[in-house]
Amino acid sequence: MITTTVDKITQDNFTPTSVLEDLISGNERFTNASALQRDYAAQRSGTVSGQFPKAVVLSCIDSRVPVETIFDQGIGDVFVARVAGNFENVDILGSMEYSCKVAGSKLIMVLGHEACGAVKAACDGVELGNITAMLDNIIPAVKQSSEEVEGEANSSNKAFVAKTVENNVKLTIKRIRERSPILKEMEDNGEITIVGGVYALASGKVTLV
């Protein structure tokens, strides 16, 4: 039973590599139905005075992808930013800069997922209220996939959707580096690592991309 939480000393001893390994190990426990047992009351009490998360995960809002659960993490372990289609914007960039530069996290993971509804909508050119502007963030990935995948360039083509999910993760990482000099410098200095992954709905496995 885990009762402790990440403190400043523990966080300082993490490296980007060790944090990534920790998340991957947690995902393996999740897929094997061997998640660690946690005393959430104790962890809740242990984080009242402060937090020292090891990573920040940019994920989709999809209800089937509960970030802390799929990486087998507890209270105070990870920051999570969620938006349909897991893309960056100024608010999320600021949140990630806070997570890493101010709060000391060692890893940024951009996490897409299989059969993403936002990606499918972007593939189909859906226009509806504020959703239209939101999907504009995913269109660059759609355009790239149309040059890489044969067949229909819409959501009826599973291969096209899958490639767009992956491209969206990679392009989001590229834009994070371009749009945040703070995070780019931290990565260049080895203080953090920025990685991407795709979650499989059926197996629960996260594959790095």
Residue, then its C-alpha position, 0 to 999 in steps of 0.5 A: m500500500i503506497t501512502t507517500t507522495v512525491d516530495k522535492i527531494t524525490q523530484d530532484n532525483f528524477t531524470p527525464t529518462s527515469v520518469l518516462e520509464d516510470l510511466i511506461s512501467g505504470n502502463e504495463r501494470f495497468t494493462n496487466a491488471s496489476a496496478l499498485q494499491r494506494d492509500y488515497a486519503a494519505q496521499r491527499s493529506g500528503t499533498v495539502s502543503g505542496q506538489f512536486p509532480k514528475a511529469v505533465v501529460l497533454s491528453c485528449i478529453d476522451s473519457r476512455v483515456p483517464v491519464e492517471t489510471i492508465f499510467d498507474q499514478g497516484i495523487g500528486d504524481v502528474f500534471v494533466a492538461r486535456v483538450a479534445g485532440n490533445f493539441e497545444n495552445v497558449d494556455i496549455l503552453g503556459s501550463m506546461e511551462y509552469s509544470c516544468k520551469v516552476a514546479g520542476s516536472k521532468l517530462i512532457m508527454v503528448l498523448g493521442h489515442e486510437a479512434c480519436g473523435a476530434v481527429k475523425a471530425a477534423c478528417d471529415g471537415v466538420e463545422l459546428g460552432n466553436i468546434t470548427a476553430m478547435l479542429d483547425n489545430i488538427i488540420p495540419a496533421v490531416k493534410q500531412s496524412s493525406e500525402e502519406v496514406e492511400g485511400e479516402a482521406n476521411s474517417s471511413n479510412k481507419a489507416f488514415v485516422a490512425k496516421t493522423v492521430e500519430n501525426n497530430v502528436k508529432l506536430t504538436i510536439k514540434r510546435i511546443r518546441e517552436r512556440s515555447p523557448i522556455l521548454k525548448e531550452m530546458e529540453d536542450n539542456g537535458e532538464i526535460t524530455i518531450v515525448g509522444g505516445v498513442y493509447a490503444l483503447a482495447s489493450g490499454k497500451v501506450t506506444l511511444v511515437 
